[in-house]
């Protein structure tokens, strides 16, 4: 089949074989309608990409558990089992560490990574809201009275970097630094991300922690999941903003794209 019936012809489009038609059937007819043909070809490529991911996952899961949809608890030799009951281990992936960072990790290493994950996730959630909120609301009055700069004059997203005075950014960095080294300092005898001075929703000296253990675990897992999503979201916003001029800009505006 590879060298004869389905041999590639340089004069034809990739994957288009003279002797194969619809669904790859030998000598079957092709799709005449150009729009329908383009849609079907795009669907084939998308389904193929999904199938490549799926079969790789099946092969790995089959090799480790004995079945392509086996129970990961059967993989008793997993070096990750020491962390499989930690917060953040959620369906459908369970303990997901494709890069293998935790294979040689100690409890100290895992704690440090969890502290970093929580911190980055919280920052990303704030940053994501910071991108969205100015689209609907901005403070009244002046951001820099001596420059005549109003809050409404500051553009959204990355464009604000050049508009806000350097002294303003210095104040932000100084304030966050004070929080980091003082008010929200991590103590070794408390869980990662649990600060003595921070209560519910991180409000200073607010009520907390949540007394009900199941409710507390559910909310902590939600925080990790939302933080992970926010880290992906803010990176996507940065890229789209930088390339199109808006965090949800039209990709058609990215005229410098090497893919055009």
Secondary structure, DSSP 8 states (H G I E B T S, - for coil): -TTTTT---TTS-TT--TTB-GGG-BT------HHHHHHHHHHHHHHHHHHHHHHHHHHHHHHHHSSTT--GGG-TT-TTGGGTTSTT-BTTTBS--TT-TTTT--HHHHHHHHHHHHHHHHHHHHHHHHHHHTTT---SSEEEGGGTEEGGGS-SGGGGGGTS-HHHHHHHHHHHHHIIIIIT---TTS-TT--TTB-GGG-BT-S---SSHHHHHHHHHHHHHHHHHHHHHHHHHHHHHHHHSSTT--GGG-TT-TT-
